[in-house]
Each structure stands twice: as C-alpha cells, then as structure tokens.
Amino acid sequence: MKHNKIKLKWKIFIYMLGFTSVLIAMLWLLQTVYLDDFYEYTKMKEFESAVESIAESGTYENMLINVAYEAKSKDVCVLVVDSVGRMVCSAESNPDCTIHYMTSLQLAKQYEKTKDNGGKLTCSSEEILVFENFKDNFGGGKDRENNYRSYPFGEFQDIPRRNYSADGVVGMRIFNISSGSEFMVVVNTIITPVDAVVDTIRVQLIFISVILVILALLLATFVSMTISRSITKVNESAKELAEGNFDVKFTGNDYKEISELSKTLNYAASELGKTEEIRRELIANVSHDLRTPLTMITAYSEVMRDLPGENTPENVQVIIDEANRLTLLVNDLLDISKLQAGVDNLNIKEYNLTDAVRKVIERYGKLVNQEGYSIEFNYEEDVFVKADEFKLYQVVYNLISNAINYTGEDKKVTVNQIVNNGIVRIEVCDTGQGIPKEEIKNVWNRYYKIDKNHKRAIIGTGLGLSIVNNILKMHGAKYGVDSEIGNGSKFWFELPIDKKSN
C-alpha cells in the first residue's frame, strides 16, 4: 500500500514559507498601506508632547529653554504670546510654518477661542490661516510699510509661497508660569505626504520578499537535514529491532525529544531481548518436562508389552504417576494463561485458612514418608479469611512444593502462621542455599533457575511461583521473599483476618 506522505524537508519548507508569507504581508501592510497613518500618529504624538512640555515649564526661564528645545527636537515651530497677541518668544524649524504668517489680531482672536474652549485648541493650518499668501494680499512697493504695521514680528522680509501639498496642524494651549503671568503657546507641525517614500519602500520590499523566500528554503533544508539525520538513525535501528535484533542500539542524541525516544527504545529492545530469552527457555523447559514423562511412559509400556513378567503394579504405577505429571503440567500452563489474560475470576468466600494449610501438608504425607522429608506447621489458632479457597490452596501447595525442591540436605520445610493486628501471615521456609539479593525479583518468573541449568523438579512443574505471583496479585495481598545465601529462603504472604475460631 502506497503512503503519499510529504517528506520532512518539504513540510518544514511549507511551514517556513507560510511564516515568511505572513511576515512579508505584514511588512507590505505596515510599510505601504498604513505607513501614512503611522507617520501621522507619530507626528501627532510628538506635537502633543511639545505643547504639554512648554505649557508645564513653570518658570519664564524654563519656558524659554523648552521652546528652543522642543522646536529643535520635535521639528516644530513655536510661538508664545500674551492675551493681546504680542509675541513673547518664538522658535522655528520650518520657515513655511503657518503661525509665522499670523497677525497680532489673529493671534488675539485665537487666544479668545482657545480660552472659550477650556484652554486647549487644535486645528489644521488651513482653518487658522485667513490669507492664502502673504505677498498676494499685501504685495510690495508703497504698501509694504502699511503691511508691516499689521505684523509686529520685526523687520519685513519677502516670504516664499507656501507648500500646499503639506498638511499642517496647529495646537494652542493657555498656561501660567510661577510669576502669575498667563500666556498661550502656539505650536505648528508639518505632516508631509509620504507617497514618494512608499514607492521606494515598495521596490525594497520586492527584493526583501525574494530574499526571505530563498532564506526560508535554505533554512528549511538545513533544519530538515539536521532533524531528519537523527530520525533516520532511529528509524534504521527500529527496522533492525523489528527483524529480531534485540542487541541494536538507538543513538539519536541531537535533540532532547529524540534522545528520550532513543533511551525508551533502547529500554524496549532490552526488555524484548529478555522476553525472547525467557520464551526460548520456557519452550526448552516445557519441552524437557513433556519429553521426560512421555519417554518413561513409552519405555515402561514397551517393557510391559515385550516382557510379560514386567507387567507389575509397580510399573503400572510409574505410568500413572508420569501421566499425572503431564496432566499437572498442562493444567499449570492453562492456569498461568488464564491468570495473565485476566479471564480467571475469583470466587471470594469466608473459609478456614489454617485448615486449608493443614490439608496441603497432609497431601504431601506420602512424599514425606517415602523420601524422608519433614514438614512442620506452627500455629496457635485457626483463622478465617475472605478469599478464593481453591486458588489460595494452589498458592500454599506451590510454595511448599518449591520449598521441597530447594531445601537443604536435612530435607526440612517449616510453615509458620503468624497473627498480628488483624493480619495473618503465612511463611514457608526451607534450608537451602538461598537466593542472591539481585536475583530475588526474578524468582516469580516461569521456570526461573538461579544456576540456569534446568532439572526435573522433585514435585511440581517449575511453574508454581509464577502461578503464586498472579493469584496473590489478584487478591491484592502483600507477599515477598526473604533470603540470604547459605541460610535458606522464606516465602510469605499476608491477608486480613475475617475472624478467629472460638
């Protein structure tokens, strides 16, 4: 089946191209469509700042300093006049400013308008300028002197025609200084159209757009190569793992996420390797345990068939015992499968746990008599618990079976029942060689052997502890192993007591 997936390199390029496109679109909008608005907004902020700064001077000296500073730093023209329109001080950054065309009478009228407006007034240059051009209305020649008398600004000079392509804004504010004098500051700024600048920026943005797209492609290629290198390594190692090579190592360490993935996969490979080893051992051990009784059944049957004198009850009993061993092995395998699959449910009821332990020990009576084993049961009183009687019987049976298989030369097994604070603890102890601490966690595995050399158990199938582990987990019981090298082992589990015998 074909997978039409986009390669990582092209995915990154598409993302980078999308990001670049958004960035370019924002640049085009801000630098062309909205440039005029931003420019006007900035100029107006500077204009308002200049008016406020001068109006808040406080003293006459500070006012003179602020007028000169604001005119230079904010690129504005400034006039300070009194209530009758007389100029107190001025500063200009543009000889074409509207306020320098105004007469004392006009300034006095604006003073009154500003005062009527609450001490603040802002308007366009065209609103405030009565005459379009100084020279058009006042001309030269013999009328120059009369014209001069109308303007108290000093010596008359020819004034060039104003640039009407520029928009001007005039702001006025009435303020007081510390001496109590009242003045009006008049500030004029020119907002120049930016059409020519926009045309230049458009050309620049075309080049910038092309460069950004190329950079996006190069960056996407570099990033994809850097990232995909580690992913490719992990992918190749994963393919080896899928083919059954559990010794493969995942080495992607370029990025934290890939490094964590590599560690996880290395752990998974290690666990799969252990599982595979256990599976092989299980197959080998089960095969051995099946082959041995089948061989004995076949051998004894052939002897009894070929030699009439060998058809004895003893030989028949051997065949029966080996058949029972096969049945037990198959049943244990089925029990483990059911327990691990979670399809075997508990049949919880109240019963006498002490009596159940006694019955298990009685079942071993024949073995105790024939082979010289001794099983000692220590308890003070009978206790009742709520549990699955049949499954806990299996637990005790398998623990004693394990103790018989691994006890020492004295062939002694001890079972203790200890009651403490409403909890009953069953301990099964042997006198064998003990279990190393690092191996204790593995004893619950199927067919686990410390020496790894499989041998036929004296009794049982070698699957008992695995069954015990699963049953006790189902009951939610506490259980464990206490063992020291040379001092034997103690397998135990604990359950809450339902009641004691009277």
C-alpha positions in Angstrom: 0.0 0.0 0.0 1.4 3.4 -1.0 1.8 6.1 1.5 1.7 9.5 -0.2 3.4 11.3 2.7 5.2 14.6 2.3 8.9 14.5 3.3 10.0 16.3 6.4 12.1 18.8 4.3 9.1 19.9 2.3 6.9 20.1 5.4 9.3 22.4 7.1 9.7 24.4 3.9 5.9 24.9 3.7 5.8 26.0 7.3 8.7 28.4 6.8 7.2 29.7 3.6 3.8 30.2 5.3 5.6 32.1 8.2 7.6 34.2 5.7 4.5 35.0 3.7 2.7 36.3 6.8 5.8 38.3 7.7 6.0 39.8 4.2 2.3 40.6 4.2 2.7 42.4 7.5 5.7 44.3 6.1 3.8 45.4 3.0 0.8 46.5 5.0 2.7 48.4 7.6 5.3 49.9 5.3 2.9 50.8 2.4 -0.8 50.8 3.2 -0.6 52.0 6.8 2.7 53.9 6.7 1.0 57.3 6.3 -1.3 56.6 9.3 1.7 55.5 11.5 3.7 58.6 10.4 0.8 60.9 11.2 0.2 59.2 14.5 3.8 59.6 15.5 4.0 63.2 14.4 0.8 64.0 16.4 2.2 62.3 19.5 5.4 64.4 19.2 3.3 67.5 18.5 1.2 66.9 21.7 4.3 66.2 23.7 5.8 69.6 22.6 2.7 71.5 23.6 2.5 69.8 27.0 6.2 70.3 27.7 6.1 74.0 27.1 2.8 74.5 28.9 4.3 72.9 32.0 7.5 74.8 32.1 6.7 76.5 35.4 9.1 79.5 35.2 9.9 82.0 32.5 13.5 80.8 32.1 12.3 77.2 31.7 9.8 78.3 29.2 12.5 79.9 27.0 14.6 76.7 27.3 11.7 74.4 26.5 10.6 76.5 23.5 14.0 76.2 21.9 14.5 72.5 22.8 11.1 71.4 21.6 11.3 73.3 18.3 14.7 71.6 17.5 14.0 68.1 18.8 10.4 67.7 17.6 10.9 69.6 14.3 8.1 72.1 15.1 7.6 75.9 15.1 6.7 77.5 18.4 5.2 80.9 19.4 4.5 82.1 22.9 2.1 85.1 23.0 0.2 87.1 25.6 -3.5 87.7 25.8 -3.4 90.5 23.2 -1.4 88.5 20.7 2.0 90.0 21.4 4.9 87.6 20.9 6.9 86.8 24.0 9.3 84.3 22.4 9.5 82.0 19.3 11.5 79.3 17.7 11.1 77.7 14.2 12.3 74.7 12.4 10.5 75.4 9.2 10.3 78.9 7.6 7.0 77.9 6.0 5.1 77.4 9.3 1.6 78.8 9.3 1.9 80.6 12.7 4.6 82.9 11.3 2.0 84.4 8.9 -0.4 85.3 11.7 -1.0 88.9 12.8 -1.3 90.0 16.4 -5.1 90.4 15.8 -5.4 86.9 14.6 -3.3 85.5 17.5 -5.5 87.5 19.9 -8.6 86.0 18.4 -7.2 82.5 18.6 -6.3 83.3 22.3 -10.0 84.0 22.9 -11.2 80.9 21.0 -8.7 78.8 23.0 -9.9 80.2 26.3 -13.5 79.6 25.4 -12.6 76.0 24.5 -11.2 75.3 28.0 -7.7 76.5 27.4 -6.9 73.9 24.7 -7.4 74.0 20.9 -6.1 72.0 18.0 -6.9 72.7 14.3 -5.5 72.5 10.8 -3.3 75.2 9.3 -5.9 75.9 6.6 -8.6 76.6 9.3 -6.4 79.1 11.1 -4.8 81.0 8.2 -7.1 83.7 6.9 -5.0 84.8 3.9 -3.6 82.3 1.5 -0.4 84.1 0.8 1.2 87.0 2.4 2.5 88.6 -0.8 -0.7 88.1 -2.8 -2.6 90.2 -0.3 -0.1 92.7 1.0 2.2 92.9 -2.1 5.2 95.2 -2.3 6.1 98.8 -3.2 4.4 101.7 -1.4 2.1 99.4 0.6 4.9 97.5 2.3 5.1 99.9 5.2 1.3 99.6 5.9 1.6 95.9 5.6 4.5 95.8 8.0 2.5 97.8 10.6 0.0 94.9 10.7 2.7 92.4 11.8 4.6 93.0 15.0 7.2 90.4 14.1 10.1 92.8 13.3 11.6 93.7 10.0 9.7 92.8 6.9 11.1 90.1 4.6 9.9 88.5 1.4 8.2 85.2 2.2 8.2 82.4 -0.4 4.9 80.8 -1.5 3.7 78.1 1.0 3.8 74.4 0.0 0.1 73.4 0.0 0.9 69.8 -0.6 1.9 69.6 3.1 -0.8 69.3 5.8 -0.2 71.5 8.9 -1.5 71.1 12.4 -1.7 74.0 14.9 -2.1 73.4 18.6 -2.7 76.1 21.2 -2.8 76.0 25.0 -3.1 78.7 27.6 -0.9 78.3 30.7 0.5 80.2 33.6 4.0 80.5 35.0 5.1 80.8 38.6 5.1 84.7 38.4 1.3 84.5 37.7 1.6 85.7 34.0 -0.7 84.0 31.5 0.5 83.0 28.1 -0.6 81.0 25.1 1.8 78.6 23.4 1.2 78.0 19.7 2.8 75.0 18.1 2.8 74.2 14.4 4.0 71.0 12.8 4.0 69.9 9.2 2.8 66.4 8.2 4.5 65.8 4.9 2.9 63.2 2.5 5.0 60.0 2.2 3.9 58.9 -1.3 7.5 59.1 -2.6 8.8 57.2 0.3 6.2 54.5 -0.2 7.2 54.0 -3.8 10.8 53.5 -2.7 9.8 51.1 0.1 7.7 49.0 -2.4 10.8 48.5 -4.6 12.8 47.4 -1.5 10.1 45.1 -0.3 10.1 43.2 -3.6 13.8 42.4 -3.1 13.2 41.6 0.6 10.4 39.2 -0.3 12.6 37.3 -2.8 15.5 37.1 -0.3 13.2 35.9 2.5 11.7 33.1 0.3 15.2 32.0 -0.6 16.3 32.1 3.0 13.2 30.1 4.0 14.1 27.4 1.5 17.8 27.2 2.7 16.8 27.3 6.4 14.1 24.6 5.8 16.7 22.4 4.1 19.3 22.9 6.9 16.7 22.2 9.7 15.3 19.2 8.0 18.7 17.7 7.4 19.7 18.3 11.0 16.5 16.8 12.4 16.0 14.0 9.9 19.5 12.7 10.4 18.7 11.6 13.9 15.2 10.4 12.9 16.7 8.4 10.1 19.2 6.7 12.5 16.4 5.8 14.9 14.3 4.5 12.0 17.0 2.2 10.7 17.6 0.9 14.2 13.9 0.3 14.7 13.8 -1.8 11.5 16.6 -4.0 12.9 14.6 -4.4 16.1 11.6 -5.4 14.1 13.7 -8.1 12.4 14.6 -9.6 15.8 17.9 -8.0 16.5 17.4 -7.1 20.2 21.1 -6.0 20.6 20.6 -3.0 18.4 21.4 0.4 19.9 19.5 3.6 19.3 21.9 6.5 19.1 19.9 9.7 18.2 21.1 12.3 20.7 20.9 15.6 18.7 17.7 16.8 20.4 16.1 16.1 23.8 13.0 14.5 22.4 14.9 12.2 20.1 17.4 11.4 22.9 14.5 10.4 25.2 12.9 8.4 22.4 16.3 6.6 21.9 16.5 5.8 25.6 12.9 4.4 25.6 13.6 2.3 22.5 16.9 1.0 24.0 15.0 0.0 27.1 12.2 -1.6 25.0 14.9 -3.5 23.0 16.5 -4.7 26.2 13.2 -5.9 27.7 12.2 -7.6 24.4 15.6 -9.3 24.4 14.9 -10.6 28.0 11.4 -11.7 27.0 12.8 -13.5 24.0 15.3 -15.3 26.2 12.6 -16.3 28.7 10.4 -17.5 25.8 13.2 -19.7 24.5 14.0 -21.0 28.0 10.3 -21.7 28.5 10.0 -23.7 25.3 13.1 -25.6 26.1 12.0 -26.3 29.7 8.4 -27.3 28.8 9.7 -29.5 26.0 12.0 -31.2 28.5 9.2 -31.6 31.1 6.9 -33.1 28.4 9.6 -35.3 26.9 10.7 -36.9 30.2 7.3 -38.4 31.3 6.4 -39.3 27.7 9.7 -41.2 27.4 9.1 -43.0 30.7 5.5 -43.9 29.7 6.7 -45.2 26.4 9.6 -47.1 27.9 7.6 -48.8 30.6 4.7 -49.6 28.2 7.1 -51.3 25.8 8.8 -53.3 28.6 5.4 -54.4 29.8 4.3 -55.4 26.3 7.5 -57.3 25.4 8.2 -58.9 28.7 5.1 -60.5 30.3 6.9 -60.7 33.7 7.3 -56.9 33.9 3.5 -56.3 33.8 3.5 -55.5 37.5 1.5 -53.0 39.6 4.7 -51.0 40.3 5.4 -50.4 36.6 1.7 -49.5 36.0 2.0 -47.0 38.9 5.0 -45.4 37.2 3.0 -44.9 34.1 0.1 -43.4 36.1 2.4 -41.1 38.0 4.0 -39.8 34.8 0.6 -39.3 33.2 -0.5 -37.4 36.3 2.7 -35.2 36.0 1.8 -34.4 32.4 -1.7 -33.5 33.5 -0.4 -31.3 36.2 2.0 -29.5 33.7 -0.8 -28.9 31.2 -3.1 -27.6 34.0 -0.4 -25.2 35.3 0.2 -23.9 31.8 -3.6 -23.3 31.4 -3.8 -21.6 34.9 -1.0 -19.2 34.0 -2.6 -18.3 30.7 -5.9 -17.7 32.3 -4.4 -15.6 35.2 -2.3 -13.5 32.9 -5.1 -13.0 30.4 -7.4 -11.8 33.3 -10.2 -14.3 32.3 -10.0 -16.3 35.6 -12.2 -14.7 38.2 -12.0 -15.0 42.0 -14.7 -16.9 43.9 -14.4 -15.0 47.2 -15.9 -16.6 50.3 -15.1 -17.0 54.0 -13.2 -20.1 54.9 -10.7 -21.6 57.4 -7.2 -20.8 56.1 -5.4 -22.7 58.8 -7.4 -25.9 58.0 -6.6 -25.4 54.3 -2.8 -25.3 55.1 -3.1 -28.5 57.1 -4.8 -30.2 54.2 -2.0 -29.2 51.9 0.6 -30.7 54.3 -1.4 -33.9 54.6 -1.4 -34.2 50.8 2.4 -34.3 51.0 2.3 -37.2 53.5 3.3 -39.9 51.1 6.3 -37.9 49.9 7.3 -37.2 53.5 7.1 -40.9 54.4 8.9 -42.2 51.2 11.6 -39.6 50.7 12.4 -38.6 54.3 11.1 -35.0 54.1 9.7 -33.4 57.1 7.1 -30.5 57.0 6.5 -28.7 60.3 3.4 -26.4 60.7 3.5 -23.9 63.5 0.3 -22.0 64.5 -1.6 -21.0 67.6 -5.2 -20.9 66.5 -7.4 -21.3 63.4 -8.1 -18.1 61.4 -10.7 -17.4 58.8 -10.2 -15.2 55.8 -12.3 -14.0 52.8 -10.6 -15.2 49.6 -10.8 -17.8 46.8 -10.3 -21.0 48.7 -9.2 -23.1 45.7 -6.7 -20.5 44.4 -5.1 -19.9 47.8 -4.9 -23.7 48.2 -2.8 -23.6 44.9 -0.6 -20.8 46.5 0.2 -22.8 49.6 0.7 -26.0 47.6 3.1 -24.4 45.2 5.1 -22.6 47.9 5.6 -25.9 49.8 6.4 -27.7 46.5 9.1 -25.0 45.8 10.5 -25.4 49.4 10.7 -29.2 49.0 12.6 -28.8 45.7 15.2 -26.4 47.1 15.5 -27.3 50.8 18.9 -28.4 52.2 20.2 -31.9 52.9 18.2 -32.0 56.1 15.1 -32.1 53.9 13.2 -29.9 56.3 10.4 -27.5 55.4 8.7 -25.2 58.0 5.3 -23.5 57.6 4.5 -20.7 60.1 1.2 -19.0 60.7 1.6 -15.6 62.4 -1.3 -13.4 63.6 -0.6 -9.7 64.2 -3.0 -6.7 64.4 -5.8 -8.4 62.3 -3.4 -9.7 59.7 -2.4 -13.4 59.2 1.0 -14.1 57.7 1.8 -17.5 56.1 5.5 -18.3 55.8 7.1 -21.2 54.0 10.7 -21.7 54.9 13.4 -24.0 53.5 17.1 -24.6 54.5 18.5 -24.5 51.0 21.4 -22.4 49.6 19.4 -19.2 49.5 18.9 -16.6 46.8 21.2 -13.7 45.9 19.5 -10.3 46.6 19.8 -9.2 42.9 18.0 -12.4 41.8 15.0 -12.2 44.2 12.9 -10.1 41.9 13.2 -12.8 39.2 12.1 -15.8 41.2 8.4 -15.2 40.2 9.3 -15.8 36.5 8.3 -19.1 34.9 11.0 -21.8 35.1 13.4 -19.3 36.7 16.5 -21.1 38.0 19.5 -19.4 39.7 22.0 -21.7 38.1 20.2 -21.7 34.8 20.5 -25.5 34.5 17.1 -27.0 34.1 16.4 -30.1 36.0 13.3 -32.0 36.7 11.6 -30.9 39.9 11.1 -33.4 42.7 7.5 -32.4 42.8 5.5 -29.8 40.7 6.2 -28.4 37.3 8.5 -25.4 37.8 5.6 -23.0 37.1 4.4 -22.8 40.7 5.9 -19.4 41.7 4.6 -17.8 38.6 1.1 -19.0 39.5 1.5 -17.9 43.1 2.6 -14.4 41.9 -0.5 -14.0 39.7 -3.0 -15.3 42.3 -1.7 -13.1 45.1 -1.8 -10.1 42.8 -5.5 -10.8 42.1 -6.2 -10.9 45.8 -4.3 -7.7 46.4 -2.2 -9.5 49.1 1.2 -8.4 50.3 3.8 -11.1 49.5 7.6 -11.4 49.1 10.8 -13.4 49.7 13.4 -13.1 52.4 16.6 -14.9 51.7 20.3 -15.0 52.5 23.0 -17.0 50.8 23.6 -20.1 52.9 20.6 -19.5 55.2 17.7 -20.7 53.1 14.7 -18.8 51.9 11.3 -17.7 53.3 8.4 -17.1 51.0 5.4 -15.3 52.7 2.1 -13.6 52.0 -0.3 -11.7 54.2 -4.1 -11.4 54.2 -6.6 -9.6 56.5 -8.3 -11.9 59.1 -12.1 -12.1 58.8 -12.5 -13.9 62.2 -10.8 -16.3 64.5 -12.1 -19.7 65.7 -13.8 -19.8 69.0 
